[in-house]
């Protein structure tokens, strides 16, 4: 009996050991997998893992200065300040358009420019230095429109009896201010009130500028905000009209109102508008 129990116990132990051995065999692959070093698949390089070729950046070119259009000098100014063709057979029915005492107001300047463009005309804008200092952007506006910047002294004061060193400053400071804005100095000079002296005239000539007053005055400067008449501006110019008229006008609202009609009437009478660039810088 004891021998039978022992055999049974031995058999149970053997069966238990066999079961344990079987379980260990089934789980060993998993254990083996978890313990073995994980082999990582070689990944394809991501787009950011190596530098992405990029187009070489092109430096912004420095703008090449555009040379001003060369206009043949076919006219000159005589001692009466009229504009005269160099060729005796040239067109004598011309007028020169000029506007003094600016720059004042952008809307007014733009209106003048637009009307001039409509009639394919160019003008000289004679500017005061103190106004140039206040509104340099308007100097640039007029220049870039193809019109001409003239020197009208720094202050609107009578230069005739002014000391020479003060005259120098009145002229030279405007020359420099304009050059700082548009890259070139004025070539035309008009003294305030048309008043100058021998020293001033010699200085202007030595600076290779043309000194001028006018030969046809619109009298727009005699009008005021309360008492003005654009039709009278037109009438004044037409009454004085002659070949080579050097017409003095100002940056004034009533002159702006008159300009389109005035230029139309001048064209109807057979006049054309001389390009200031075509005028020699020496009086004859």
C-alpha positions in Angstrom: 0.0 0.0 0.0 2.8 2.4 0.9 4.6 1.4 -2.3 1.4 2.2 -4.4 1.1 5.7 -2.8 4.7 6.4 -3.5 4.3 5.5 -7.1 1.2 7.7 -7.4 3.0 10.6 -5.8 6.0 10.1 -8.0 3.8 10.1 -11.1 2.1 13.3 -10.0 5.4 15.0 -9.5 6.6 13.9 -12.9 3.3 15.1 -14.5 3.7 18.5 -12.7 7.3 18.8 -13.9 6.3 18.0 -17.5 3.6 20.6 -17.4 6.0 23.3 -16.1 8.5 22.3 -18.8 5.8 22.7 -21.4 4.7 26.1 -20.2 8.3 27.3 -20.1 8.8 26.2 -23.7 5.6 28.1 -24.9 6.5 31.4 -23.2 10.2 31.4 -23.9 9.9 33.0 -27.4 8.1 36.0 -25.9 10.6 36.3 -23.2 13.4 35.9 -25.8 11.8 38.7 -27.9 11.5 41.1 -25.0 15.1 40.6 -23.9 16.8 40.6 -27.3 17.9 44.0 -28.7 15.2 45.5 -30.9 16.4 45.7 -34.5 15.2 49.0 -36.0 14.4 49.2 -39.6 16.7 51.6 -41.5 14.4 54.6 -42.1 14.6 56.6 -45.2 16.1 60.0 -44.5 13.4 62.5 -43.8 13.2 65.7 -45.8 14.7 67.6 -43.0 17.5 65.2 -42.1 19.6 66.5 -45.0 19.7 70.0 -46.4 17.1 70.7 -49.0 18.5 72.3 -52.1 17.3 75.8 -52.5 17.7 78.3 -55.3 20.6 80.6 -54.7 19.2 84.0 -53.6 19.7 86.7 -56.2 20.8 90.0 -54.7 18.5 92.9 -55.6 20.2 94.9 -58.3 21.1 98.5 -57.5 18.9 100.7 -59.7 21.0 102.3 -62.5 20.4 106.0 -62.6 18.5 106.9 -65.7 20.2 109.7 -67.7 18.0 112.7 -68.2 16.7 113.0 -71.7 18.9 115.2 -73.8 17.0 118.0 -75.4 18.5 120.1 -78.1 19.0 123.7 -77.1 16.9 125.3 -79.9 15.7 128.5 -78.0 17.3 131.3 -76.0 16.1 134.2 -73.9 16.5 137.8 -75.0 17.0 140.8 -72.9 13.2 141.4 -72.7 13.0 137.9 -71.2 11.1 136.5 -74.2 11.9 133.1 -75.6 13.3 133.2 -79.1 14.2 130.4 -81.5 17.9 130.1 -82.4 17.0 129.5 -86.0 15.6 132.7 -87.5 13.2 130.4 -89.4 12.2 128.5 -86.2 8.8 128.5 -84.6 8.3 131.9 -83.0 4.8 131.3 -81.7 5.8 129.8 -78.4 5.2 130.6 -74.8 7.0 129.6 -71.6 4.8 128.6 -68.7 6.1 129.4 -65.1 4.7 129.1 -61.6 6.2 130.9 -58.6 6.1 130.8 -54.8 5.7 127.0 -54.3 5.6 124.3 -53.3 2.4 124.9 -51.3 -0.2 122.1 -51.6 -0.1 118.6 -53.0 -3.6 118.7 -54.5 -2.8 122.1 -56.2 0.5 120.8 -57.6 -1.1 117.6 -58.8 -3.9 119.6 -60.6 -1.3 121.8 -62.3 0.7 118.7 -63.4 -2.4 117.0 -64.7 -3.5 120.0 -66.8 0.0 120.4 -68.2 0.1 116.7 -69.1 -3.2 117.0 -70.9 -1.8 119.7 -73.1 1.6 118.0 -73.4 3.2 121.1 -71.8 6.1 121.5 -69.4 6.6 124.4 -67.0 9.2 125.9 -64.6 8.1 125.8 -61.0 10.2 128.5 -59.2 10.3 127.5 -55.6 11.2 129.2 -52.3 13.7 127.5 -50.0 11.7 127.7 -46.9 8.7 126.0 -48.6 11.1 123.4 -50.1 12.2 122.6 -46.5 8.6 122.3 -45.4 7.4 120.0 -48.2 10.3 118.3 -50.0 7.9 115.6 -51.2 6.3 118.2 -53.5 9.6 119.1 -55.0 10.0 115.4 -55.9 6.5 115.2 -57.2 7.0 118.1 -59.6 10.4 116.9 -60.7 9.2 113.3 -61.4 6.3 114.6 -63.5 8.9 115.9 -66.0 8.6 119.6 -65.0 11.5 121.8 -64.0 12.4 123.1 -60.5 13.6 126.7 -60.5 15.3 128.7 -57.8 13.2 131.5 -56.4 15.6 132.4 -53.4 15.2 131.0 -49.9 12.9 133.7 -48.6 10.5 135.7 -50.7 12.5 138.9 -50.0 13.8 141.7 -52.2 17.4 140.8 -53.1 18.2 144.2 -54.7 19.5 145.9 -51.6 20.6 142.8 -49.7 24.2 142.4 -48.7 26.3 140.2 -51.0 26.8 137.4 -48.4 23.1 137.3 -47.7 22.4 137.0 -51.4 24.9 134.1 -51.6 23.0 132.3 -48.9 19.6 133.0 -50.4 20.7 131.4 -53.7 23.1 128.7 -52.6 20.9 127.2 -49.9 18.1 126.6 -52.4 20.6 125.1 -54.8 21.7 122.6 -52.2 18.2 121.8 -50.8 17.0 120.9 -54.3 20.0 118.9 -55.1 19.6 116.9 -51.9 16.0 116.0 -52.9 16.2 115.3 -56.7 20.0 114.9 -57.2 20.5 118.0 -59.3 20.5 121.7 -58.7 18.2 124.2 -60.5 19.4 125.8 -63.7 16.9 128.7 -63.8 16.7 131.6 -61.3 14.0 134.1 -60.8 14.4 136.8 -58.1 11.4 137.5 -55.9 9.5 140.6 -57.2 11.7 140.4 -60.3 14.1 142.5 -58.4 17.9 142.0 -58.4 21.3 143.8 -58.8 24.5 143.4 -60.8 26.1 141.2 -58.1 23.1 138.8 -58.1 23.1 138.6 -62.0 26.8 137.9 -62.1 26.5 135.2 -59.4 23.8 133.5 -61.3 25.7 133.6 -64.6 28.9 132.3 -62.9 26.8 129.4 -61.5 25.8 128.5 -65.1 22.2 129.4 -64.4 19.8 131.5 -66.4 18.5 134.7 -64.7 15.0 135.6 -65.7 12.0 137.7 -64.7 9.0 137.6 -67.1 7.4 139.3 -70.1 3.8 138.4 -69.6 2.2 138.7 -66.1 -1.1 137.1 -65.3 -1.6 139.4 -62.3 -3.0 136.4 -60.4 -0.9 137.6 -57.4 -3.1 140.7 -57.1 -6.1 138.5 -56.3 -7.2 137.2 -52.9 -9.2 134.3 -51.5 -12.2 136.7 -51.3 -11.6 138.7 -54.4 -10.4 136.6 -57.3 -11.5 135.7 -60.8 -10.0 132.9 -62.9 -11.4 134.5 -66.1 -9.5 137.7 -65.3 -6.3 135.6 -65.1 -6.9 134.4 -68.6 -7.8 137.9 -69.9 -4.6 139.4 -68.4 -2.4 136.8 -70.2 -4.2 137.1 -73.5 -4.0 140.9 -73.5 -0.2 140.8 -73.2 0.2 137.7 -75.5 3.1 137.9 -78.0 5.6 135.6 -79.6 7.9 134.2 -76.9 5.8 135.3 -74.0 7.4 134.3 -70.7 4.2 133.9 -68.6 4.3 134.5 -64.9 1.7 132.6 -62.8 1.6 131.4 -59.2 0.5 128.3 -57.3 -2.9 129.8 -56.5 -6.4 128.1 -56.6 -7.8 130.6 -59.1 -4.8 130.1 -61.4 -5.4 126.3 -61.3 -9.0 126.9 -62.2 -7.9 129.1 -65.1 -5.1 127.0 -66.5 -7.0 124.4 -68.7 -9.0 127.1 -70.5 -6.0 129.4 -70.8 -3.9 126.7 -72.5 -6.7 125.7 -74.8 -7.1 129.3 -75.9 -3.3 129.6 -76.5 -3.4 126.5 -78.6 -6.4 127.8 -80.6 -4.3 130.9 -81.4 -1.5 128.7 -82.8 0.9 128.8 -79.8 2.9 125.9 -78.6 4.6 125.4 -75.2 8.3 125.5 -75.2 10.1 122.9 -73.2 12.3 124.7 -70.7 15.0 122.1 -71.3 15.3 123.5 -74.8 16.3 126.9 -73.6 20.0 127.9 -73.5 21.3 129.0 -70.2 22.8 132.2 -71.5 20.9 135.4 -72.3 21.4 136.8 -75.8 
